[in-house]
Amino acid sequence: MSNFAIRTSKLISMYALDYNHSNIPAFLGDPMTDAKFKVYGYRWVVLAVFMFINLTIQMLWITYAPITGPAAAFYGVTDAKIGLLAMSFMIAFIPLSIPASWVIDTYGFRLAVGIGAVLMGIFGLLRGFAGDSYPLVLSATIGIAVAQPFLLNAWTKVPANWFALEERATAVGLVTLANLVGTALGMVLTPLLTDGGMSIPNVQLIYGGIAAFSSVLFLILARETPPTPPCPPGQEVRALMLDGLKHALTVKAFWLYLAVSFIGLGIFNGLTTWVEAIIRPRGFTPTDAGTLGALLLLGGVLGAVVIPPFSDKQRKRQRYLLIGFLLAIPGLIGLTYATSLWLLLASAFSMGFFLVSSFPIGMQYAAEITQPTPEGTSNGLIQLFGQ
């Protein structure tokens, strides 16, 4: 066993008894093989609560984007200051990504994500109680933003601990799906609720309550590891975080993928944050912007569900990454230049389908080519470059 594994196992056992995998109900085990390497049905419970907590933080992130104008009027500030609420997540991610990855890789995802869960639950509720005070809303939003790296950087760590190698891209794809659904819900539900007469603080209070509930579920149900490993030791060995970081940065293929992530994730984050301002000069309405955002995310949801399983089955990563990025280009061109609504919406769906489906495959690819770098480290670098 590596020094990293020994350290981690000791720290986990010291931190809390509920880290112990013996708490997993025996009837939930479903060994895939008759060897000592097994995957358990409880892996889906762990993945589900992890998906739920990622879904809720995306709702909290994007909630002001579709109501920028009304929110600016309500708080008495400019559109740019409302945009800052979403941008604060990206700003906070830059200095916090590496420390969050260190916590994930040193103490385990359950403790690290638990930290993020507590921060998200507390500050999510506080934002609802902030009333019409923009400074308080911004402060609470920064608190939520601090929580985000602890969640996003664990995307590949949870599948690595619980899933067999041939299932991991699919598991990461499901987490990606949860994030997209959370973003879509935030974009769709927020204007519906405010147009229906609900105040902005009450909308935020509802979202904060959902965030607190998802946090409690994660803290109760998540487990760090199953009773027996899901794969042979050679597939789960990990380096210490600093050594792993140094190793990852010596892999040329990883640098190439970081460059691609810088462009791909940057485009996606920028588009979802400023969608209405981007298409307004071409005569499109806020309603068109909402429809565009919904179709972009719908395409991403379908792509994240459909494509990663093929990558897992064939054990091919680069091929599907190349296909996804190349086929996303026509959609990007359409979003940039389309003057007709049908072409704009078709371009949004196409870009979402091919671009977003590449993210979970790419994260698993990065985890594989940088071994024995810890998953949290490689995942965190990808998320960092995408900001």
Contacts in CASP RR format, 6 or more apart in sequence:
PFRMAT RR
TARGET T0000
AUTHOR 0000-0000-0000
METHOD contacts of the structure
MODEL  1
MSNFAIRTSKLISMYALDYNHSNIPAFLGDPMTDAKFKVYGYRWVVLAVF
MFINLTIQMLWITYAPITGPAAAFYGVTDAKIGLLAMSFMIAFIPLSIPA
SWVIDTYGFRLAVGIGAVLMGIFGLLRGFAGDSYPLVLSATIGIAVAQPF
LLNAWTKVPANWFALEERATAVGLVTLANLVGTALGMVLTPLLTDGGMSI
PNVQLIYGGIAAFSSVLFLILARETPPTPPCPPGQEVRALMLDGLKHALT
VKAFWLYLAVSFIGLGIFNGLTTWVEAIIRPRGFTPTDAGTLGALLLLGG
VLGAVVIPPFSDKQRKRQRYLLIGFLLAIPGLIGLTYATSLWLLLASAFS
MGFFLVSSFPIGMQYAAEITQPTPEGTSNGLIQLFGQ
1 9 0 8 1.000
2 237 0 8 1.000
2 238 0 8 1.000
2 239 0 8 1.000
2 372 0 8 1.000
3 240 0 8 1.000
4 105 0 8 1.000
4 238 0 8 1.000
4 239 0 8 1.000
4 240 0 8 1.000
4 374 0 8 1.000
5 237 0 8 1.000
5 238 0 8 1.000
7 106 0 8 1.000
8 106 0 8 1.000
8 107 0 8 1.000
8 108 0 8 1.000
11 106 0 8 1.000
11 107 0 8 1.000
11 108 0 8 1.000
12 19 0 8 1.000
12 107 0 8 1.000
12 108 0 8 1.000
12 110 0 8 1.000
12 111 0 8 1.000
12 224 0 8 1.000
12 225 0 8 1.000
13 19 0 8 1.000
13 20 0 8 1.000
15 107 0 8 1.000
15 111 0 8 1.000
18 223 0 8 1.000
19 110 0 8 1.000
19 223 0 8 1.000
19 224 0 8 1.000
21 223 0 8 1.000
21 224 0 8 1.000
21 225 0 8 1.000
21 226 0 8 1.000
21 227 0 8 1.000
22 227 0 8 1.000
23 223 0 8 1.000
24 40 0 8 1.000
24 42 0 8 1.000
24 223 0 8 1.000
24 226 0 8 1.000
24 227 0 8 1.000
25 42 0 8 1.000
28 40 0 8 1.000
28 41 0 8 1.000
28 42 0 8 1.000
28 45 0 8 1.000
29 38 0 8 1.000
29 40 0 8 1.000
29 41 0 8 1.000
29 42 0 8 1.000
30 39 0 8 1.000
30 40 0 8 1.000
30 41 0 8 1.000
31 38 0 8 1.000
31 39 0 8 1.000
31 40 0 8 1.000
32 38 0 8 1.000
32 39 0 8 1.000
32 164 0 8 1.000
36 228 0 8 1.000
37 164 0 8 1.000
37 228 0 8 1.000
37 229 0 8 1.000
37 230 0 8 1.000
37 231 0 8 1.000
37 232 0 8 1.000
38 226 0 8 1.000
38 227 0 8 1.000
38 228 0 8 1.000
38 230 0 8 1.000
39 162 0 8 1.000
39 163 0 8 1.000
39 164 0 8 1.000
39 167 0 8 1.000
39 226 0 8 1.000
39 230 0 8 1.000
40 162 0 8 1.000
40 226 0 8 1.000
40 227 0 8 1.000
42 223 0 8 1.000
42 226 0 8 1.000
43 162 0 8 1.000
43 163 0 8 1.000
43 226 0 8 1.000
43 230 0 8 1.000
45 221 0 8 1.000
46 158 0 8 1.000
46 162 0 8 1.000
46 221 0 8 1.000
46 222 0 8 1.000
46 223 0 8 1.000
47 158 0 8 1.000
47 159 0 8 1.000
47 162 0 8 1.000
47 163 0 8 1.000
47 171 0 8 1.000
47 174 0 8 1.000
47 175 0 8 1.000
49 214 0 8 1.000
49 217 0 8 1.000
49 218 0 8 1.000
49 221 0 8 1.000
49 222 0 8 1.000
50 113 0 8 1.000
50 154 0 8 1.000
50 158 0 8 1.000
50 175 0 8 1.000
50 218 0 8 1.000
50 222 0 8 1.000
51 174 0 8 1.000
51 175 0 8 1.000
51 177 0 8 1.000
51 178 0 8 1.000
52 178 0 8 1.000
52 214 0 8 1.000
52 217 0 8 1.000
52 218 0 8 1.000
53 113 0 8 1.000
53 117 0 8 1.000
53 120 0 8 1.000
53 151 0 8 1.000
53 214 0 8 1.000
53 215 0 8 1.000
53 217 0 8 1.000
53 218 0 8 1.000
54 151 0 8 1.000
54 152 0 8 1.000
54 175 0 8 1.000
54 178 0 8 1.000
54 179 0 8 1.000
55 178 0 8 1.000
55 179 0 8 1.000
55 181 0 8 1.000
55 182 0 8 1.000
55 185 0 8 1.000
55 214 0 8 1.000
56 120 0 8 1.000
56 182 0 8 1.000
56 207 0 8 1.000
56 208 0 8 1.000
56 210 0 8 1.000
56 211 0 8 1.000
56 214 0 8 1.000
57 120 0 8 1.000
57 144 0 8 1.000
57 147 0 8 1.000
57 148 0 8 1.000
57 151 0 8 1.000
57 211 0 8 1.000
58 178 0 8 1.000
58 179 0 8 1.000
58 180 0 8 1.000
58 181 0 8 1.000
58 182 0 8 1.000
58 183 0 8 1.000
58 186 0 8 1.000
59 182 0 8 1.000
59 183 0 8 1.000
59 185 0 8 1.000
59 186 0 8 1.000
59 189 0 8 1.000
59 207 0 8 1.000
59 210 0 8 1.000
59 211 0 8 1.000
60 120 0 8 1.000
60 124 0 8 1.000
60 127 0 8 1.000
60 141 0 8 1.000
60 144 0 8 1.000
60 207 0 8 1.000
60 208 0 8 1.000
60 211 0 8 1.000
61 86 0 8 1.000
61 89 0 8 1.000
61 144 0 8 1.000
61 145 0 8 1.000
61 148 0 8 1.000
61 183 0 8 1.000
62 86 0 8 1.000
62 182 0 8 1.000
62 183 0 8 1.000
62 186 0 8 1.000
62 187 0 8 1.000
62 272 0 8 1.000
62 273 0 8 1.000
63 186 0 8 1.000
63 190 0 8 1.000
63 203 0 8 1.000
63 204 0 8 1.000
63 207 0 8 1.000
64 71 0 8 1.000
64 82 0 8 1.000
64 83 0 8 1.000
64 85 0 8 1.000
64 86 0 8 1.000
64 190 0 8 1.000
65 83 0 8 1.000
65 86 0 8 1.000
65 187 0 8 1.000
65 272 0 8 1.000
65 273 0 8 1.000
65 274 0 8 1.000
65 275 0 8 1.000
65 276 0 8 1.000
66 186 0 8 1.000
66 187 0 8 1.000
66 188 0 8 1.000
66 190 0 8 1.000
66 191 0 8 1.000
66 276 0 8 1.000
66 286 0 8 1.000
66 289 0 8 1.000
66 290 0 8 1.000
67 190 0 8 1.000
67 191 0 8 1.000
67 194 0 8 1.000
67 200 0 8 1.000
68 79 0 8 1.000
68 82 0 8 1.000
68 83 0 8 1.000
68 276 0 8 1.000
69 79 0 8 1.000
69 82 0 8 1.000
70 194 0 8 1.000
70 200 0 8 1.000
71 82 0 8 1.000
71 200 0 8 1.000
72 78 0 8 1.000
72 79 0 8 1.000
72 81 0 8 1.000
72 82 0 8 1.000
74 132 0 8 1.000
74 200 0 8 1.000
75 81 0 8 1.000
75 82 0 8 1.000
75 132 0 8 1.000
75 133 0 8 1.000
75 134 0 8 1.000
75 137 0 8 1.000
76 134 0 8 1.000
77 134 0 8 1.000
79 277 0 8 1.000
81 134 0 8 1.000
81 138 0 8 1.000
83 273 0 8 1.000
83 274 0 8 1.000
84 138 0 8 1.000
85 137 0 8 1.000
85 138 0 8 1.000
85 141 0 8 1.000
86 273 0 8 1.000
87 273 0 8 1.000
88 138 0 8 1.000
88 141 0 8 1.000
88 142 0 8 1.000
88 145 0 8 1.000
89 141 0 8 1.000
89 144 0 8 1.000
89 145 0 8 1.000
89 148 0 8 1.000
90 269 0 8 1.000
90 387 0 8 1.000
91 145 0 8 1.000
92 142 0 8 1.000
92 143 0 8 1.000
92 145 0 8 1.000
92 146 0 8 1.000
92 148 0 8 1.000
92 149 0 8 1.000
93 145 0 8 1.000
93 148 0 8 1.000
93 149 0 8 1.000
93 152 0 8 1.000
93 383 0 8 1.000
93 384 0 8 1.000
93 387 0 8 1.000
94 384 0 8 1.000
94 387 0 8 1.000
96 146 0 8 1.000
96 149 0 8 1.000
97 149 0 8 1.000
97 153 0 8 1.000
97 380 0 8 1.000
97 381 0 8 1.000
97 383 0 8 1.000
97 384 0 8 1.000
97 387 0 8 1.000
98 245 0 8 1.000
98 380 0 8 1.000
98 381 0 8 1.000
98 384 0 8 1.000
99 149 0 8 1.000
100 112 0 8 1.000
100 149 0 8 1.000
100 150 0 8 1.000
100 153 0 8 1.000
100 380 0 8 1.000
101 149 0 8 1.000
101 153 0 8 1.000
101 241 0 8 1.000
101 374 0 8 1.000
101 376 0 8 1.000
101 377 0 8 1.000
101 379 0 8 1.000
101 380 0 8 1.000
101 381 0 8 1.000
102 241 0 8 1.000
102 377 0 8 1.000
103 111 0 8 1.000
103 112 0 8 1.000
103 115 0 8 1.000
103 150 0 8 1.000
104 112 0 8 1.000
104 113 0 8 1.000
104 150 0 8 1.000
104 153 0 8 1.000
104 154 0 8 1.000
104 157 0 8 1.000
104 374 0 8 1.000
104 375 0 8 1.000
104 376 0 8 1.000
105 157 0 8 1.000
105 238 0 8 1.000
105 241 0 8 1.000
105 374 0 8 1.000
105 375 0 8 1.000
105 376 0 8 1.000
105 377 0 8 1.000
106 241 0 8 1.000
108 157 0 8 1.000
108 224 0 8 1.000
109 154 0 8 1.000
109 157 0 8 1.000
109 158 0 8 1.000
109 161 0 8 1.000
109 224 0 8 1.000
110 222 0 8 1.000
110 223 0 8 1.000
110 224 0 8 1.000
112 150 0 8 1.000
112 153 0 8 1.000
112 154 0 8 1.000
113 150 0 8 1.000
113 151 0 8 1.000
113 154 0 8 1.000
113 218 0 8 1.000
113 222 0 8 1.000
114 150 0 8 1.000
114 215 0 8 1.000
114 218 0 8 1.000
114 219 0 8 1.000
114 222 0 8 1.000
115 147 0 8 1.000
115 150 0 8 1.000
116 146 0 8 1.000
116 147 0 8 1.000
116 148 0 8 1.000
116 150 0 8 1.000
116 151 0 8 1.000
116 215 0 8 1.000
117 147 0 8 1.000
117 151 0 8 1.000
117 214 0 8 1.000
117 215 0 8 1.000
117 218 0 8 1.000
117 219 0 8 1.000
118 147 0 8 1.000
118 215 0 8 1.000
118 219 0 8 1.000
119 143 0 8 1.000
119 144 0 8 1.000
119 146 0 8 1.000
119 147 0 8 1.000
119 150 0 8 1.000
120 144 0 8 1.000
120 147 0 8 1.000
120 151 0 8 1.000
120 211 0 8 1.000
120 215 0 8 1.000
121 147 0 8 1.000
121 208 0 8 1.000
121 209 0 8 1.000
121 211 0 8 1.000
121 212 0 8 1.000
121 215 0 8 1.000
122 212 0 8 1.000
123 140 0 8 1.000
123 141 0 8 1.000
123 143 0 8 1.000
123 144 0 8 1.000
123 147 0 8 1.000
124 140 0 8 1.000
124 144 0 8 1.000
124 204 0 8 1.000
124 207 0 8 1.000
124 208 0 8 1.000
124 209 0 8 1.000
124 211 0 8 1.000
124 212 0 8 1.000
125 205 0 8 1.000
125 208 0 8 1.000
125 209 0 8 1.000
125 211 0 8 1.000
125 212 0 8 1.000
126 136 0 8 1.000
126 140 0 8 1.000
127 136 0 8 1.000
127 137 0 8 1.000
127 140 0 8 1.000
127 141 0 8 1.000
127 144 0 8 1.000
127 204 0 8 1.000
127 208 0 8 1.000
128 140 0 8 1.000
128 201 0 8 1.000
128 202 0 8 1.000
128 204 0 8 1.000
128 205 0 8 1.000
128 207 0 8 1.000
128 208 0 8 1.000
129 201 0 8 1.000
129 205 0 8 1.000
130 136 0 8 1.000
130 137 0 8 1.000
130 140 0 8 1.000
130 201 0 8 1.000
130 204 0 8 1.000
131 137 0 8 1.000
131 201 0 8 1.000
132 201 0 8 1.000
137 204 0 8 1.000
149 380 0 8 1.000
149 383 0 8 1.000
152 379 0 8 1.000
152 380 0 8 1.000
152 383 0 8 1.000
153 376 0 8 1.000
153 379 0 8 1.000
153 380 0 8 1.000
153 383 0 8 1.000
154 376 0 8 1.000
154 379 0 8 1.000
155 172 0 8 1.000
155 175 0 8 1.000
155 176 0 8 1.000
155 360 0 8 1.000
155 363 0 8 1.000
155 379 0 8 1.000
156 168 0 8 1.000
156 172 0 8 1.000
156 363 0 8 1.000
156 364 0 8 1.000
156 366 0 8 1.000
156 367 0 8 1.000
156 375 0 8 1.000
156 376 0 8 1.000
156 378 0 8 1.000
156 379 0 8 1.000
157 374 0 8 1.000
157 375 0 8 1.000
157 376 0 8 1.000
157 379 0 8 1.000
158 171 0 8 1.000
158 175 0 8 1.000
159 167 0 8 1.000
159 168 0 8 1.000
159 171 0 8 1.000
159 172 0 8 1.000
159 175 0 8 1.000
159 364 0 8 1.000
160 168 0 8 1.000
160 236 0 8 1.000
160 367 0 8 1.000
160 375 0 8 1.000
161 224 0 8 1.000
161 225 0 8 1.000
161 226 0 8 1.000
161 230 0 8 1.000
162 171 0 8 1.000
162 225 0 8 1.000
162 226 0 8 1.000
162 230 0 8 1.000
163 171 0 8 1.000
163 230 0 8 1.000
164 230 0 8 1.000
164 231 0 8 1.000
165 231 0 8 1.000
165 235 0 8 1.000
166 312 0 8 1.000
166 313 0 8 1.000
166 315 0 8 1.000
167 312 0 8 1.000
168 312 0 8 1.000
168 364 0 8 1.000
168 367 0 8 1.000
169 308 0 8 1.000
169 309 0 8 1.000
169 311 0 8 1.000
169 312 0 8 1.000
169 317 0 8 1.000
169 360 0 8 1.000
169 361 0 8 1.000
169 364 0 8 1.000
170 308 0 8 1.000
170 309 0 8 1.000
170 312 0 8 1.000
172 308 0 8 1.000
172 360 0 8 1.000
172 361 0 8 1.000
172 363 0 8 1.000
172 364 0 8 1.000
173 304 0 8 1.000
173 305 0 8 1.000
173 308 0 8 1.000
173 359 0 8 1.000
173 360 0 8 1.000
174 304 0 8 1.000
174 305 0 8 1.000
175 360 0 8 1.000
176 304 0 8 1.000
176 356 0 8 1.000
176 359 0 8 1.000
176 360 0 8 1.000
177 301 0 8 1.000
177 304 0 8 1.000
177 305 0 8 1.000
180 297 0 8 1.000
180 300 0 8 1.000
180 301 0 8 1.000
180 304 0 8 1.000
180 356 0 8 1.000
181 297 0 8 1.000
181 301 0 8 1.000
183 272 0 8 1.000
183 297 0 8 1.000
184 293 0 8 1.000
184 294 0 8 1.000
184 297 0 8 1.000
184 298 0 8 1.000
184 301 0 8 1.000
186 207 0 8 1.000
187 272 0 8 1.000
187 290 0 8 1.000
187 293 0 8 1.000
187 294 0 8 1.000
187 297 0 8 1.000
188 290 0 8 1.000
188 294 0 8 1.000
190 203 0 8 1.000
191 290 0 8 1.000
193 203 0 8 1.000
193 206 0 8 1.000
194 200 0 8 1.000
194 203 0 8 1.000
229 236 0 8 1.000
230 236 0 8 1.000
237 371 0 8 1.000
237 372 0 8 1.000
238 372 0 8 1.000
238 373 0 8 1.000
238 374 0 8 1.000
238 375 0 8 1.000
239 247 0 8 1.000
239 372 0 8 1.000
239 373 0 8 1.000
239 374 0 8 1.000
241 374 0 8 1.000
241 377 0 8 1.000
244 370 0 8 1.000
244 372 0 8 1.000
244 373 0 8 1.000
244 374 0 8 1.000
244 377 0 8 1.000
245 373 0 8 1.000
245 377 0 8 1.000
245 381 0 8 1.000
247 370 0 8 1.000
247 372 0 8 1.000
247 373 0 8 1.000
248 254 0 8 1.000
248 370 0 8 1.000
248 373 0 8 1.000
248 377 0 8 1.000
248 378 0 8 1.000
248 381 0 8 1.000
249 255 0 8 1.000
251 369 0 8 1.000
251 370 0 8 1.000
253 369 0 8 1.000
254 366 0 8 1.000
254 369 0 8 1.000
254 370 0 8 1.000
254 378 0 8 1.000
257 321 0 8 1.000
257 362 0 8 1.000
257 365 0 8 1.000
257 366 0 8 1.000
257 382 0 8 1.000
258 381 0 8 1.000
258 382 0 8 1.000
258 385 0 8 1.000
259 385 0 8 1.000
260 321 0 8 1.000
260 325 0 8 1.000
261 382 0 8 1.000
261 385 0 8 1.000
261 386 0 8 1.000
262 385 0 8 1.000
262 386 0 8 1.000
264 325 0 8 1.000
264 355 0 8 1.000
264 386 0 8 1.000
265 359 0 8 1.000
265 382 0 8 1.000
265 383 0 8 1.000
265 385 0 8 1.000
265 386 0 8 1.000
265 387 0 8 1.000
266 386 0 8 1.000
266 387 0 8 1.000
267 332 0 8 1.000
267 355 0 8 1.000
268 355 0 8 1.000
268 356 0 8 1.000
269 386 0 8 1.000
269 387 0 8 1.000
271 278 0 8 1.000
271 296 0 8 1.000
271 335 0 8 1.000
272 293 0 8 1.000
272 296 0 8 1.000
272 297 0 8 1.000
275 289 0 8 1.000
275 290 0 8 1.000
275 292 0 8 1.000
275 293 0 8 1.000
275 296 0 8 1.000
276 286 0 8 1.000
276 289 0 8 1.000
276 290 0 8 1.000
278 335 0 8 1.000
279 288 0 8 1.000
279 289 0 8 1.000
279 292 0 8 1.000
279 344 0 8 1.000
280 289 0 8 1.000
282 338 0 8 1.000
282 339 0 8 1.000
284 292 0 8 1.000
284 341 0 8 1.000
284 344 0 8 1.000
288 341 0 8 1.000
288 344 0 8 1.000
291 345 0 8 1.000
292 335 0 8 1.000
292 344 0 8 1.000
292 345 0 8 1.000
292 348 0 8 1.000
293 348 0 8 1.000
295 345 0 8 1.000
295 348 0 8 1.000
295 349 0 8 1.000
296 348 0 8 1.000
296 349 0 8 1.000
296 351 0 8 1.000
296 352 0 8 1.000
297 352 0 8 1.000
298 349 0 8 1.000
299 349 0 8 1.000
299 350 0 8 1.000
299 352 0 8 1.000
299 353 0 8 1.000
299 356 0 8 1.000
300 352 0 8 1.000
300 353 0 8 1.000
300 355 0 8 1.000
300 356 0 8 1.000
300 357 0 8 1.000
301 356 0 8 1.000
302 353 0 8 1.000
303 352 0 8 1.000
303 353 0 8 1.000
303 354 0 8 1.000
303 356 0 8 1.000
303 357 0 8 1.000
304 356 0 8 1.000
304 357 0 8 1.000
304 359 0 8 1.000
304 360 0 8 1.000
306 357 0 8 1.000
307 320 0 8 1.000
307 324 0 8 1.000
307 357 0 8 1.000
307 358 0 8 1.000
307 361 0 8 1.000
308 320 0 8 1.000
308 357 0 8 1.000
308 360 0 8 1.000
308 361 0 8 1.000
308 364 0 8 1.000
310 320 0 8 1.000
311 317 0 8 1.000
311 320 0 8 1.000
311 361 0 8 1.000
311 364 0 8 1.000
317 361 0 8 1.000
317 362 0 8 1.000
317 364 0 8 1.000
317 365 0 8 1.000
317 368 0 8 1.000
318 365 0 8 1.000
320 358 0 8 1.000
320 361 0 8 1.000
321 358 0 8 1.000
321 361 0 8 1.000
321 362 0 8 1.000
321 365 0 8 1.000
323 354 0 8 1.000
324 354 0 8 1.000
324 355 0 8 1.000
324 357 0 8 1.000
324 358 0 8 1.000
325 354 0 8 1.000
325 355 0 8 1.000
325 358 0 8 1.000
327 350 0 8 1.000
327 354 0 8 1.000
328 350 0 8 1.000
328 351 0 8 1.000
328 352 0 8 1.000
328 354 0 8 1.000
328 355 0 8 1.000
328 358 0 8 1.000
330 347 0 8 1.000
330 350 0 8 1.000
331 347 0 8 1.000
331 348 0 8 1.000
331 350 0 8 1.000
331 351 0 8 1.000
332 347 0 8 1.000
332 351 0 8 1.000
332 355 0 8 1.000
333 347 0 8 1.000
334 343 0 8 1.000
334 344 0 8 1.000
334 347 0 8 1.000
335 344 0 8 1.000
335 347 0 8 1.000
335 348 0 8 1.000
335 351 0 8 1.000
338 344 0 8 1.000
338 347 0 8 1.000
362 382 0 8 1.000
363 378 0 8 1.000
363 379 0 8 1.000
363 382 0 8 1.000
366 378 0 8 1.000
366 379 0 8 1.000
366 381 0 8 1.000
366 382 0 8 1.000
367 373 0 8 1.000
367 375 0 8 1.000
367 378 0 8 1.000
367 379 0 8 1.000
370 377 0 8 1.000
370 378 0 8 1.000
END
